[in-house]
Amino acid sequence: AQSVTQPDIHITVSEGASLELRCNYSYGATPYLFWYVQSPGQGLQLLLKYFSGDTLVQGIKGFEAEFKRSQSSFNLRKPSVHWSDAAEYFCAVGARGYQKVTFGTGTKLQVIP
Amino acid sequence: GAVVSQHPSWVICKSGTSVKIECRSLDFQATTMFWYRQFPKQSLMLMATSNEGSKATYEQGVEKDKFLINHASLTLSTLTVTSAHPEDSSFYICSARLSNSNQPQHFGDGTRLSIL
């Protein structure tokens, strides 16, 4: 069965600082990987996805993520965080030809001035 | 593109009533839609997978008679919470996936359900 671990429940960074959110997955083959962002009381917005090819994936809002098969990781990064990035971030894994996507428990990002 | 609309965004009702939530894909056809439940400060838990023209597939532990799902067209799926009770209060989110493709799910904005 597929699973996702986001080890950091809550992260605080200063505006302008760099950000890395960790995600580790468990899946028997090459998975589909996603990062979503959720603002309070709202649905989820797709930031980026990895299906195949280049392991460094660029997304919206200046985010990127790198798929590292050897580490079973798909960490999300941003070089300079903006106050508007404060939200909850969910990593997710899906099987190829997938129906179901499994979400991690989320990382809440707080941005301080 | 790939917009998913969910309605209503917030509903308050009395215990014992039934509540219907709609999920529409506005600019694409969705063979498959998914219904999730999210408790405060927790992740999304998949409740069921809804396939157009067929019965929904429910996850283990989800009462199919309690949470009725209908997916009558390629752009609309509904979730009806029957005889709702306070413990059914939660944030319900739907998502839809483009037909016949390995594309990511696109999410609605969710429905906040409060049962008094």
Contacts between the chains, C-beta under 8 A, distances in Angstrom:
chain1	res1	chain2	res2	distance
A	32	B	102	6.9
A	32	B	104	7.8
A	34	B	104	5.7
A	36	B	107	7.5
A	41	B	91	7.8
A	41	B	110	7.3
A	41	B	112	6.9
A	42	B	109	5.3
A	42	B	110	6.4
A	43	B	4	7.7
A	43	B	6	7.1
A	43	B	93	5.5
A	43	B	107	4.1
A	43	B	108	5.2
A	43	B	109	4.2
A	43	B	110	4.8
A	44	B	44	7.6
A	44	B	93	7.1
A	44	B	95	7.7
A	44	B	107	4.2
A	45	B	107	7.3
A	46	B	104	5.4
A	46	B	106	7.0
A	46	B	107	8.0
A	49	B	104	5.1
A	51	B	102	6.7
A	90	B	43	6.5
A	90	B	44	7.2
A	96	B	102	6.9
A	97	B	102	6.5
A	98	B	102	6.8
A	99	B	32	6.6
A	99	B	49	5.8
A	100	B	34	7.9
A	100	B	46	6.3
A	100	B	49	6.9
A	101	B	34	7.9
A	101	B	46	7.8
A	101	B	105	6.1
A	102	B	46	7.9
A	103	B	43	4.8
A	103	B	44	4.9
A	104	B	43	6.4
A	105	B	42	7.0
A	105	B	43	4.7
A	106	B	42	7.8
A	106	B	43	5.3
